Amino acid sequence: MNIFQCNWGQTLSFFSVFVVALAAVFQYLENSETVEIPRMDLKAMEENYRQKNRTCFILGSSGETGKALLKEIVERNIFSKITLIGRRQLTFEDKAYENLVQKVVDFEKLEEYAEAFQGHDVGYCCLGTTKAKAGAEGFFRVDHDYVLKSAELAKAGGCSHFHLESSKGADKTSSFLYLKTKGQVEAEIGDLGFERFSVYRPAVLLVDRQESRPTEWMARTFLGAFSSMFPTAMSIPITSVARAMLANTLQDGEQKVEILENKAIYNLGNIGDKK
């Protein structure tokens, strides 16, 4: 009995130390980014933007971020025309989506579909896959080649503001394929010379995917328990990313190339929350 009590006490002590240490790490990560929250009258900005008669396209609208972004765009009604560019036709039951324009393309032959990228003022790219799903070569082809070629065609087609969903830790010098690829495509699109290029680097996305990704599921389950106390330390709700992209569209950019890290996305997404 004494041995059991001793072992239980040691386990409890170890767990307590672990929780305290983990909380300290999350606290550090939560406060590692200093971000100023801009003042925004969102309704007035939406109305002003609506008067400009701008058009947009979305790449990756069938993915989780793309779906959340499309929902925000449709609900806010700030664009005169919305075009979805993808590899297949999507179906929608809600009548709010009935005026969408859809362009089906073959990403292996994008040069043949330059017309799909013409005449848009704003472009949103939420295109991406995983190494587990597509293999290393397939991942690079989608997250680098498809994304870069789409950006080139968008630039040639007159797009002035290009938004790219990237990833926290993106770095073209990284030894990790995922982060290196994200960093490379960021840099190469930046060199294209868009009037404005906005990069979003979210951490782990909190969303229930239809597609099963065991590693992400475990990460979301673990991080979800801490997200209320440390909302930007290592995760972010996917709706925050979508709302941040919309809110950022409405405001004038101070830089040609801007990179929004996780906390900046979260704060901007809160401003973009209509509720």
C-alpha positions as CSV (number, residue, x, y, z in Angstrom):
1,M,0.0,0.0,0.0
2,N,2.8,2.4,0.9
3,I,4.6,1.6,-2.4
4,F,1.4,2.2,-4.3
5,Q,0.9,5.5,-2.5
6,C,4.5,6.5,-3.2
7,N,4.3,5.7,-6.9
8,W,1.0,7.5,-7.2
9,G,2.4,10.5,-5.5
10,Q,5.4,10.6,-7.8
11,T,3.2,10.3,-10.8
12,L,1.0,13.1,-9.6
13,S,4.0,15.3,-8.9
14,F,5.5,14.6,-12.3
15,F,2.2,15.4,-14.1
16,S,1.8,18.6,-12.1
17,V,5.3,19.7,-13.2
18,F,4.6,18.7,-16.8
19,V,1.4,20.8,-16.9
20,V,3.1,23.8,-15.3
21,A,6.0,23.6,-17.8
22,L,3.6,23.1,-20.7
23,A,1.5,26.1,-19.6
24,A,4.7,28.2,-19.4
25,V,5.7,27.2,-23.0
26,F,2.2,28.1,-24.3
27,Q,2.3,31.4,-22.4
28,Y,5.6,32.2,-24.1
29,L,4.4,31.3,-27.5
30,E,1.2,33.2,-27.0
31,N,3.1,36.4,-26.2
32,S,6.0,35.9,-28.6
33,E,4.3,38.0,-31.3
34,T,3.5,41.6,-30.7
35,V,0.6,42.7,-33.0
36,E,-1.2,46.0,-33.2
37,I,-4.9,45.6,-33.9
38,P,-6.0,48.1,-36.5
39,R,-9.1,50.2,-36.1
40,M,-11.7,49.2,-38.7
41,D,-15.3,50.1,-39.3
42,L,-16.0,46.9,-41.1
43,K,-19.5,47.8,-42.3
44,A,-18.4,51.1,-43.8
45,M,-15.4,49.5,-45.4
46,E,-17.5,46.7,-46.9
47,E,-19.9,49.3,-48.4
48,N,-17.0,51.3,-49.8
49,Y,-15.4,48.3,-51.3
50,R,-18.7,47.1,-52.8
51,Q,-18.9,50.4,-54.7
52,K,-15.6,49.6,-56.5
53,N,-17.2,46.8,-58.5
54,R,-14.2,44.4,-57.9
55,T,-14.1,40.8,-59.0
56,C,-12.2,37.8,-57.5
57,F,-11.3,34.2,-58.0
58,I,-10.6,31.4,-55.5
59,L,-8.3,28.5,-55.9
60,G,-8.9,25.6,-53.6
61,S,-12.5,26.3,-52.8
62,S,-13.3,22.7,-52.2
63,G,-10.7,22.6,-49.3
64,E,-11.5,23.5,-45.7
65,T,-10.1,27.0,-45.8
66,G,-11.4,27.6,-49.3
67,K,-14.9,26.6,-48.2
68,A,-14.8,28.9,-45.2
69,L,-13.5,31.7,-47.3
70,L,-16.1,31.3,-50.0
71,K,-18.9,31.3,-47.3
72,E,-17.5,34.7,-46.0
73,I,-17.2,36.2,-49.4
74,V,-20.8,35.2,-50.4
75,E,-22.3,36.4,-47.2
76,R,-20.6,39.8,-47.3
77,N,-21.4,40.3,-51.0
78,I,-18.4,42.7,-51.6
79,F,-17.5,41.4,-55.1
80,S,-19.5,41.9,-58.2
81,K,-18.3,38.5,-59.6
82,I,-16.9,35.5,-57.9
83,T,-15.1,32.8,-59.9
84,L,-14.0,29.4,-58.6
85,I,-11.1,27.8,-60.4
86,G,-10.6,24.1,-59.7
87,R,-10.2,20.6,-61.2
88,R,-13.9,19.8,-60.9
89,Q,-17.4,21.4,-60.9
90,L,-18.8,21.9,-57.4
91,T,-22.5,21.7,-56.4
92,F,-24.2,24.0,-53.9
93,E,-27.7,23.7,-52.5
94,D,-27.9,27.2,-51.1
95,K,-29.3,29.7,-53.6
96,A,-26.8,32.3,-52.4
97,Y,-24.2,30.4,-54.4
98,E,-26.2,30.3,-57.7
99,N,-24.4,33.2,-59.3
100,L,-20.9,31.8,-58.9
101,V,-18.8,31.3,-62.0
102,Q,-16.9,28.0,-62.2
103,K,-13.9,27.3,-64.3
104,V,-12.7,23.7,-64.5
105,V,-9.0,23.4,-65.3
106,D,-6.3,20.8,-65.7
107,F,-3.6,21.9,-63.4
108,E,-1.1,19.8,-65.4
109,K,-1.8,22.0,-68.4
110,L,-2.6,25.4,-66.8
111,E,-1.1,27.3,-69.7
112,E,-4.0,26.2,-71.8
113,Y,-6.4,27.7,-69.3
114,A,-5.0,31.2,-69.1
115,E,-8.5,32.6,-69.8
116,A,-9.8,31.4,-66.5
117,F,-7.3,33.7,-64.7
118,Q,-8.1,36.8,-66.7
119,G,-10.1,39.8,-65.5
120,H,-9.9,39.4,-61.8
121,D,-8.9,42.1,-59.4
122,V,-8.3,39.9,-56.4
123,G,-7.1,36.3,-56.2
124,Y,-7.2,33.9,-53.2
125,C,-5.1,30.8,-53.2
126,C,-6.0,28.1,-50.7
127,L,-4.6,25.3,-52.8
128,G,-2.6,22.5,-51.2
129,T,-2.2,18.8,-50.4
130,T,-0.1,16.7,-48.1
131,K,2.9,14.5,-48.5
132,A,1.0,11.6,-47.0
133,K,-1.7,11.9,-49.6
134,A,0.3,12.8,-52.7
135,G,3.9,11.7,-51.9
136,A,6.8,14.1,-51.8
137,E,6.8,14.7,-55.6
138,G,3.1,15.2,-55.8
139,F,3.1,17.5,-52.8
140,F,5.7,19.8,-54.3
141,R,3.9,19.7,-57.7
142,V,0.6,21.0,-56.0
143,D,1.9,23.3,-53.3
144,H,4.7,24.8,-55.4
145,D,4.2,24.3,-59.2
146,Y,0.4,24.6,-59.4
147,V,0.4,27.6,-56.9
148,L,3.2,29.4,-58.7
149,K,1.8,28.9,-62.2
150,S,-1.6,30.0,-61.0
151,A,0.0,33.2,-59.6
152,E,1.8,33.9,-62.8
153,L,-1.3,33.5,-64.9
154,A,-3.3,35.7,-62.4
155,K,-0.6,38.4,-62.6
156,A,-0.7,38.3,-66.4
157,G,-4.5,38.4,-66.3
158,G,-4.6,41.6,-64.4
159,C,-4.9,40.5,-60.8
160,S,-3.6,43.3,-58.5
161,H,-4.0,41.7,-55.0
162,F,-3.0,38.1,-54.5
163,H,-3.7,36.3,-51.2
164,L,-1.7,33.1,-50.4
165,E,-2.5,30.7,-47.6
166,S,0.9,29.4,-46.4
167,S,2.0,27.9,-43.1
168,K,3.5,28.9,-39.8
169,G,7.3,28.3,-40.0
170,A,7.5,28.6,-43.8
171,D,11.1,29.1,-44.7
172,K,12.8,28.5,-48.1
173,T,16.0,27.4,-46.3
174,S,14.3,24.9,-44.1
175,S,15.4,21.3,-44.1
176,F,11.8,20.1,-43.9
177,L,10.1,19.6,-47.3
178,Y,6.7,21.1,-46.2
179,L,8.1,24.3,-44.7
180,K,10.8,24.7,-47.4
181,T,8.2,24.4,-50.2
182,K,5.9,26.9,-48.6
183,G,8.8,29.3,-48.2
184,Q,10.0,28.9,-51.7
185,V,6.6,29.6,-53.3
186,E,6.1,32.6,-51.0
187,A,9.4,34.1,-52.2
188,E,8.8,33.3,-55.9
189,I,5.3,34.8,-56.0
190,G,6.7,37.8,-54.2
191,D,9.1,38.3,-57.1
192,L,6.2,38.5,-59.6
193,G,5.5,42.1,-58.7
194,F,1.8,42.1,-57.7
195,E,0.6,45.5,-56.6
196,R,-0.2,43.8,-53.3
197,F,0.8,40.3,-52.1
198,S,-0.6,39.0,-48.8
199,V,0.8,35.9,-47.2
200,Y,-1.0,34.1,-44.3
201,R,1.0,31.8,-42.1
202,P,-1.6,30.1,-39.8
203,A,-0.6,27.5,-37.2
204,V,-2.5,24.2,-36.8
205,L,-6.0,24.8,-38.2
206,L,-8.8,23.9,-35.8
207,V,-11.4,22.3,-38.1
208,D,-13.2,19.0,-38.5
209,R,-11.9,17.8,-41.9
210,Q,-14.0,15.5,-44.1
211,E,-10.6,14.1,-45.2
212,S,-8.9,12.0,-42.5
213,R,-5.5,13.3,-41.4
214,P,-4.6,11.3,-38.3
215,T,-1.6,13.5,-37.3
216,E,-3.7,16.7,-37.6
217,W,-6.6,15.1,-35.8
218,M,-4.3,14.3,-32.8
219,A,-2.8,17.8,-32.9
220,R,-6.3,19.4,-33.0
221,T,-7.5,17.2,-30.2
222,F,-4.6,18.1,-28.0
223,L,-4.4,21.8,-28.9
224,G,-8.2,22.3,-28.7
225,A,-8.0,21.9,-25.0
226,F,-5.6,24.8,-24.7
227,S,-7.0,27.0,-27.4
228,S,-9.4,28.9,-25.0
229,M,-6.5,29.9,-22.7
230,F,-3.8,30.3,-25.4
231,P,-5.7,31.0,-28.7
232,T,-2.7,31.9,-30.8
233,A,0.1,29.8,-29.3
234,M,0.0,26.9,-31.7
235,S,-3.4,26.8,-33.3
236,I,-6.1,28.9,-34.9
237,P,-9.8,28.4,-35.9
238,I,-10.1,28.1,-39.7
239,T,-12.9,30.7,-39.6
240,S,-10.4,33.2,-38.2
241,V,-8.2,32.6,-41.3
242,A,-11.1,33.2,-43.7
243,R,-12.3,36.3,-41.9
244,A,-8.8,37.7,-41.7
245,M,-8.4,37.3,-45.5
246,L,-11.6,39.2,-46.1
247,A,-10.9,41.9,-43.5
248,N,-7.4,42.4,-45.0
249,T,-8.9,42.7,-48.5
250,L,-11.0,45.6,-47.3
251,Q,-8.1,47.7,-45.9
252,D,-5.4,49.5,-47.9
253,G,-2.1,47.7,-47.7
254,E,1.0,49.6,-46.6
255,Q,3.4,47.2,-48.2
256,K,3.6,45.4,-51.5
257,V,4.4,42.2,-49.8
258,E,3.0,41.5,-46.3
259,I,3.3,38.4,-44.2
260,L,0.7,37.8,-41.5
261,E,1.8,35.4,-38.8
262,N,-0.6,33.4,-36.7
263,K,-1.4,36.0,-34.0
264,A,-2.0,38.8,-36.6
265,I,-4.3,36.5,-38.5
266,Y,-6.3,35.7,-35.3
267,N,-6.6,39.3,-34.3
268,L,-7.7,40.4,-37.8
269,G,-10.1,37.5,-37.9
270,N,-11.7,38.7,-34.8
271,I,-12.3,42.1,-36.3
272,G,-13.7,40.3,-39.4
273,D,-16.2,38.4,-37.2
274,K,-19.6,39.9,-38.0
275,K,-21.2,38.8,-34.7
